Amino acid sequence: MFNRVLVGIDFSPASRRALARGAILAQELNLPLVAMHVVENAKPPFYAAYAPLGDPGWFREVEPMAHKKLTEWLAPYPSARGMVASGSPGESLMAEADPDTLLVVGQVGHNALEHLLFGSTANRVVHHAVCDVLVVRESEPR
């Protein structure tokens, strides 16, 4: 059925919950747990925020910090494997997943303006992934 559990990590509270839920499922199903953080490429109107980073090789400078933080997040899950990529989070997660992957993502409660500016990785993968997707809410329903 599934060959692994892949969890998208953006270091938000929602992704921490997704990681915990994914770890439980991986353990119950006896599957490998993989956590993936994607350093998002700048997009309009936010290019200026990346100007101090200089050349397009900025990922080489950011990647070690992302690996360090991901390693800290994975400490409670010693058998988990972490990976860091650059690009669009939704596209990168979908490219990493195959039809037998269970993809777990957190849903951050964006307001309408935030959704317009930043989009929704959870929404994107639910509609376009080739695999099953579990969306974990940021907090318990009220």
TORLUMSE-736930 format. One record per residue (C-alpha): residue in three letters; x, y, z. Coordinates in nm, 3 decimals. Last residue first. Layout:
N
rec code=ALA; c1=X; c2=Y; c3=Z
...
This chain:
142
rec code=ARG; c1=-1.290; c2=2.464; c3=1.826
rec code=PRO; c1=-1.098; c2=2.236; c3=1.590
rec code=GLU; c1=-0.756; c2=2.133; c3=1.727
rec code=SER; c1=-0.468; c2=2.338; c3=1.594
rec code=GLU; c1=-0.266; c2=2.387; c3=1.276
rec code=ARG; c1=-0.472; c2=2.125; c3=1.094
rec code=VAL; c1=-0.308; c2=1.814; c3=0.955
rec code=VAL; c1=-0.362; c2=1.744; c3=0.585
rec code=LEU; c1=-0.308; c2=1.381; c3=0.485
rec code=VAL; c1=-0.231; c2=1.332; c3=0.118
rec code=ASP; c1=-0.258; c2=1.014; c3=-0.090
rec code=CYS; c1=-0.028; c2=1.010; c3=-0.390
rec code=VAL; c1=-0.010; c2=1.162; c3=-0.740
rec code=ALA; c1=-0.026; c2=1.511; c3=-0.588
rec code=HIS; c1=-0.221; c2=1.782; c3=-0.771
rec code=HIS; c1=-0.528; c2=1.893; c3=-0.576
rec code=VAL; c1=-0.423; c2=1.799; c3=-0.224
rec code=VAL; c1=-0.069; c2=1.914; c3=-0.302
rec code=ARG; c1=-0.174; c2=2.267; c3=-0.398
rec code=ASN; c1=-0.418; c2=2.312; c3=-0.110
rec code=ALA; c1=-0.159; c2=2.204; c3=0.146
rec code=THR; c1=0.105; c2=2.431; c3=-0.009
rec code=SER; c1=-0.130; c2=2.726; c3=0.018
rec code=GLY; c1=-0.069; c2=3.051; c3=-0.161
rec code=PHE; c1=0.167; c2=3.319; c3=-0.027
rec code=LEU; c1=0.018; c2=3.648; c3=-0.143
rec code=LEU; c1=-0.343; c2=3.543; c3=-0.209
rec code=HIS; c1=-0.356; c2=3.310; c3=0.092
rec code=GLU; c1=-0.208; c2=3.584; c3=0.311
rec code=LEU; c1=-0.476; c2=3.826; c3=0.188
rec code=ALA; c1=-0.761; c2=3.577; c3=0.247
rec code=ASN; c1=-0.648; c2=3.479; c3=0.599
rec code=HIS; c1=-0.404; c2=3.194; c3=0.632
rec code=GLY; c1=-0.478; c2=2.913; c3=0.880
rec code=VAL; c1=-0.169; c2=2.700; c3=0.829
rec code=GLN; c1=-0.245; c2=2.348; c3=0.709
rec code=GLY; c1=0.023; c2=2.096; c3=0.786
rec code=VAL; c1=0.137; c2=1.840; c3=0.533
rec code=VAL; c1=0.158; c2=1.460; c3=0.525
rec code=LEU; c1=0.232; c2=1.273; c3=0.200
rec code=LEU; c1=0.169; c2=0.898; c3=0.211
rec code=THR; c1=0.394; c2=0.767; c3=-0.063
rec code=ASP; c1=0.289; c2=0.479; c3=-0.293
rec code=PRO; c1=0.208; c2=0.702; c3=-0.593
rec code=ASP; c1=0.554; c2=0.863; c3=-0.574
rec code=ALA; c1=0.647; c2=1.168; c3=-0.369
rec code=GLU; c1=0.966; c2=1.371; c3=-0.419
rec code=ALA; c1=0.825; c2=1.569; c3=-0.712
rec code=MET; c1=0.507; c2=1.639; c3=-0.512
rec code=LEU; c1=0.708; c2=1.772; c3=-0.219
rec code=SER; c1=0.917; c2=1.991; c3=-0.450
rec code=GLU; c1=0.613; c2=2.129; c3=-0.633
rec code=GLY; c1=0.436; c2=2.216; c3=-0.310
rec code=PRO; c1=0.741; c2=2.371; c3=-0.147
rec code=SER; c1=0.846; c2=2.569; c3=-0.456
rec code=GLY; c1=1.222; c2=2.562; c3=-0.493
rec code=SER; c1=1.509; c2=2.454; c3=-0.273
rec code=ALA; c1=1.564; c2=2.119; c3=-0.107
rec code=VAL; c1=1.637; c2=1.992; c3=0.243
rec code=MET; c1=1.613; c2=1.629; c3=0.356
rec code=GLY; c1=1.556; c2=1.457; c3=0.687
rec code=ARG; c1=1.550; c2=1.086; c3=0.767
rec code=ALA; c1=1.353; c2=0.951; c3=1.060
rec code=SER; c1=1.481; c2=0.658; c3=1.268
rec code=PRO; c1=1.569; c2=0.877; c3=1.566
rec code=TYR; c1=1.227; c2=1.048; c3=1.590
rec code=PRO; c1=1.248; c2=1.276; c3=1.896
rec code=ALA; c1=1.558; c2=1.443; c3=1.744
rec code=LEU; c1=1.378; c2=1.514; c3=1.413
rec code=TRP; c1=1.303; c2=1.879; c3=1.492
rec code=GLU; c1=1.665; c2=1.940; c3=1.588
rec code=THR; c1=1.785; c2=1.777; c3=1.264
rec code=LEU; c1=1.544; c2=2.001; c3=1.071
rec code=LYS; c1=1.693; c2=2.308; c3=1.239
rec code=LYS; c1=2.046; c2=2.203; c3=1.151
rec code=HIS; c1=1.953; c2=2.108; c3=0.794
rec code=ALA; c1=1.783; c2=2.447; c3=0.745
rec code=MET; c1=2.091; c2=2.628; c3=0.874
rec code=PRO; c1=2.316; c2=2.422; c3=0.644
rec code=GLU; c1=2.091; c2=2.502; c3=0.342
rec code=VAL; c1=2.083; c2=2.880; c3=0.386
rec code=GLU; c1=2.438; c2=2.954; c3=0.269
rec code=ARG; c1=2.439; c2=2.713; c3=-0.025
rec code=PHE; c1=2.088; c2=2.837; c3=-0.108
rec code=TRP; c1=2.228; c2=3.186; c3=-0.161
rec code=GLY; c1=2.396; c2=3.059; c3=-0.479
rec code=PRO; c1=2.167; c2=3.284; c3=-0.681
rec code=ASP; c1=2.405; c2=3.571; c3=-0.600
rec code=GLY; c1=2.358; c2=3.818; c3=-0.317
rec code=LEU; c1=2.173; c2=3.728; c3=0.000
rec code=PRO; c1=2.119; c2=4.097; c3=0.070
rec code=ALA; c1=1.872; c2=4.109; c3=-0.222
rec code=TYR; c1=1.650; c2=3.835; c3=-0.078
rec code=ALA; c1=1.393; c2=4.071; c3=0.077
rec code=ALA; c1=1.393; c2=4.269; c3=-0.247
rec code=TYR; c1=1.256; c2=3.968; c3=-0.436
rec code=PHE; c1=0.940; c2=3.976; c3=-0.221
rec code=PRO; c1=0.679; c2=4.114; c3=-0.461
rec code=PRO; c1=0.715; c2=3.881; c3=-0.643
rec code=LYS; c1=0.866; c2=3.542; c3=-0.570
rec code=ALA; c1=1.164; c2=3.433; c3=-0.366
rec code=ASN; c1=1.257; c2=3.065; c3=-0.390
rec code=GLU; c1=1.132; c2=2.858; c3=-0.100
rec code=VAL; c1=1.373; c2=2.662; c3=0.112
rec code=VAL; c1=1.195; c2=2.327; c3=0.112
rec code=HIS; c1=1.199; c2=2.114; c3=0.426
rec code=MET; c1=1.141; c2=1.741; c3=0.390
rec code=ALA; c1=1.079; c2=1.488; c3=0.666
rec code=VAL; c1=1.107; c2=1.117; c3=0.580
rec code=LEU; c1=0.957; c2=0.844; c3=0.799
rec code=PRO; c1=1.020; c2=0.485; c3=0.689
rec code=LEU; c1=0.722; c2=0.252; c3=0.727
rec code=ASN; c1=0.613; c2=0.008; c3=0.999
rec code=LEU; c1=0.245; c2=0.102; c3=0.954
rec code=GLU; c1=0.198; c2=0.199; c3=1.319
rec code=GLN; c1=0.544; c2=0.362; c3=1.335
rec code=ALA; c1=0.499; c2=0.556; c3=1.012
rec code=LEU; c1=0.149; c2=0.661; c3=1.122
rec code=ILE; c1=0.273; c2=0.789; c3=1.458
rec code=ALA; c1=0.564; c2=0.970; c3=1.293
rec code=GLY; c1=0.330; c2=1.133; c3=1.040
rec code=ARG; c1=0.108; c2=1.264; c3=1.319
rec code=ALA; c1=0.407; c2=1.410; c3=1.505
rec code=LEU; c1=0.547; c2=1.559; c3=1.184
rec code=ALA; c1=0.208; c2=1.706; c3=1.090
rec code=ARG; c1=0.179; c2=1.863; c3=1.436
rec code=ARG; c1=0.524; c2=2.023; c3=1.394
rec code=SER; c1=0.415; c2=2.129; c3=1.045
rec code=ALA; c1=0.115; c2=2.312; c3=1.187
rec code=PRO; c1=0.328; c2=2.483; c3=1.452
rec code=SER; c1=0.540; c2=2.622; c3=1.167
rec code=PHE; c1=0.889; c2=2.497; c3=1.083
rec code=ASP; c1=0.806; c2=2.459; c3=0.711
rec code=ILE; c1=0.816; c2=2.078; c3=0.719
rec code=GLY; c1=0.650; c2=1.856; c3=0.459
rec code=VAL; c1=0.615; c2=1.499; c3=0.586
rec code=LEU; c1=0.681; c2=1.194; c3=0.368
rec code=VAL; c1=0.554; c2=0.860; c3=0.503
rec code=ARG; c1=0.695; c2=0.558; c3=0.326
rec code=ASN; c1=0.618; c2=0.259; c3=0.097
rec code=PHE; c1=0.238; c2=0.276; c3=0.122
rec code=MET; c1=0.000; c2=0.000; c3=0.000
